[in-house]
Amino acid sequence: MMKKESVDFLVVGGGIAGYQAVLSLLPHGSVLLVSRGPLSSGSSYYAQGGLALPWGFGPEDCERHVQDTLRAGAGLCDEPSVRTLVGDGERVWKGLLSLDVPFDRDSDGTFLTTREAAHSVPRIVHAGGDRTGFLILSSLAKKVSEDPAFRFLSNHQLYRLRKNPEGRVTGALFLGETGHELLEIEAGATILSTGGGSSLFLRSTNPRLQRGDGVAVAARAGCEIERMAYYQFHPTVLDIPGQAPFLLTEAMRGEGARVVNRKGRRFLFDYHPDGELAPRDVVSRALWLESRKSPEEGIFLSLTHFPKGRVAQRFPQVYRHCLELGVDLETTPAPIRPAAHFQMGGIRSDMNGRTTLPGLYAIGEVASTRVHGANRLASNSLLEALVMGSRVADAIGSVRHLPETGDNSSDEPDQALLPSVDIEEGWSRLRQILWDSAGIVRTLPLVQKGLLEILEMIGTSRQAPVEGGRFALGNGLLVARLILEDILTAPVAGANYVVSEMPAPAVKNKD
Ligand SMILES: Cc1cc2nc3c(=O)[nH]c(=O)nc-3n(C[C@H](O)[C@H](O)[C@H](O)COP(=O)(O)OP(=O)(O)OC[C@H]3O[C@@H](n4cnc5c(N)ncnc54)[C@H](O)[C@@H]3O)c2cc1C
């Protein structure tokens, strides 16, 4: 017999977007946050560089932030949405200050701001040097845990959305820890904040399980999904054989780190007049092209010209991690290679999180609000998570829908259509296919080949007993299909376009 519970507001996903929504909804009713894992399971926990704000908060500061966002977004941002995002910056900043998030200050107590690529001015606040995400998230989690109207349920994987006969979303079903038994939650409003899907790619900066589940479940329920072609690849990701990719924050380049080849040449100026401070998509593409020209050369991020002790003091977490892997950033340039980092598209939603399904809201990286266009401006993601976590409550907090029954989920079959390929093999194939066909440089034949291979794996699906691991692979395959199909029709913007021919690798000189 399936367990069933009832709540006013159901939030799925416990990153910064989810926790901010919980905080904003608690004055209006009971909130249940269901997540696949602990705080460290989502990307928010690992955000290093910081939070972009229209620092100064005057009309000119806001306008500059809007213009930088639009420029980085390469023509695909929705300008009114960007204005809303930036306009709410001061509100979320005040909210964070009221939570005592320990943002970094100088010896006079003035908040420190830094600059990152494609920002025209320093406007990024940070905490703990490079531990901004963790410190914001843990402050939010601590605050909401004090409220008796809040409950947290971990180790539950979103399975499907619950709907009433009129098609209104009235909660969701989850697979529990064993991956077999189902839990049904009926809710007045359902908010998805399950984050992005960059771990569907072979090389990714995201936690391992960020594989686009929210998009898959929403798509199956008939919700509009858009712009899945637009993934952002981060250029400066540590590349040590046998080690997981590890992000070297963009704030390093913002503060003067150099991208060099083995000879120490700063080749990025060959690609863009802003060199290291060019938009992320431009830099990643330049790294890709450069490594294709001379694969053995290697590409490095160098901070060796920083004053002694500065790297360890300003970027303590990154410095320590690299040191453990044998790279002392104070003295040695770090080998880098791009990796998938951020999903710009997702569940189509407005600036209050409303999706195309009544009763369902989407916020944070899982949502496509069109504020990032074809290429997100650095550190605008935490801003989006906080702003949308607040704005969703503005929309639904005052209009309470009581949880309704009426879904026949209690008769949920214990069978589902699931891929029958070996799960481990399926994942490694999927990640390789997306990396090869939907990566930094895409060609039509590769995209078509990738799509055929994904469809072939989907084609193995059979009715089988519901099981968490196989269900997750089914989600991954569906999202991969959406990405590849979208690439075939997506407008050309930023660096996410299909080239007619793969640039030729350098011909090796036989001598
Ligand atoms: C290494 C790294 C550094 C970054 N640095 C910055 C930065 O400095 N500034 C910036 O603005 N952005 C940065 N980003 C991007 C930013 O961290 C994310 O875009 C943002 O935190 C997303 O927040 P979110 O709340 O939408 O999702 P997440 O924080 O990813 O949280 C998703 C939540 O959903 C849960 N979940 C996922 N699937 C399921 C499921 N099937 N069922 C139930 N629960 C599920 C997860 O367990 C998790 O709790 C960085 C990202 C990474 C990976």
The ligand as a Gaussian input file, in Angstrom:
#p B3LYP/6-31G(d) Opt

LIG

0 1
 C       31.218000      23.825000      -9.055000
 C       30.174000      24.872000      -9.330000
 C       30.444000      26.207000      -9.057000
 C       29.479000      27.188000      -9.307000
 N       29.750000      28.497000      -8.975000
 C       28.771000      29.428000      -9.119000
 C       28.971000      30.769000      -8.663000
 O       30.010000      31.107000      -8.102000
 N       27.958000      31.664000      -8.850000
 C       26.775000      31.328000      -9.459000
 O       25.903000      32.188000      -9.605000
 N       26.564000      30.055000      -9.871000
 C       27.514000      29.108000      -9.711000
 N       27.276000      27.818000     -10.118000
 C       25.940000      27.465000     -10.616000
 C       24.977000      27.408000      -9.434000
 O       25.627000      26.813000      -8.335000
 C       23.722000      26.609000      -9.763000
 O       23.201000      26.973000     -11.004000
 C       22.649000      26.885000      -8.707000
 O       23.197000      26.701000      -7.423000
 C       21.451000      25.976000      -8.917000
 O       20.640000      26.037000      -7.782000
 P       19.305000      25.185000      -7.723000
 O       18.753000      25.403000      -6.364000
 O       18.462000      25.493000      -8.890000
 O       19.771000      23.657000      -7.903000
 P       20.817000      22.771000      -7.096000
 O       21.610000      23.547000      -6.133000
 O       21.566000      21.988000      -8.112000
 O       19.897000      21.793000      -6.231000
 C       19.137000      20.779000      -6.824000
 C       18.442000      19.976000      -5.737000
 O       17.493000      19.097000      -6.348000
 C       17.658000      17.785000      -5.840000
 N       17.242000      16.834000      -6.870000
 C       17.798000      16.635000      -8.096000
 N       17.143000      15.654000      -8.743000
 C       16.153000      15.233000      -7.908000
 C       15.149000      14.237000      -8.001000
 N       15.035000      13.462000      -9.076000
 N       14.307000      14.059000      -6.961000
 C       14.418000      14.820000      -5.832000
 N       15.359000      15.784000      -5.693000
 C       16.210000      15.987000      -6.713000
 C       19.141000      17.690000      -5.502000
 O       19.359000      16.641000      -4.594000
 C       19.374000      19.088000      -4.921000
 O       18.954000      19.102000      -3.579000
 C       28.229000      26.823000      -9.869000
 C       27.957000      25.487000     -10.147000
 C       28.909000      24.515000      -9.875000
 C       28.594000      23.086000     -10.171000

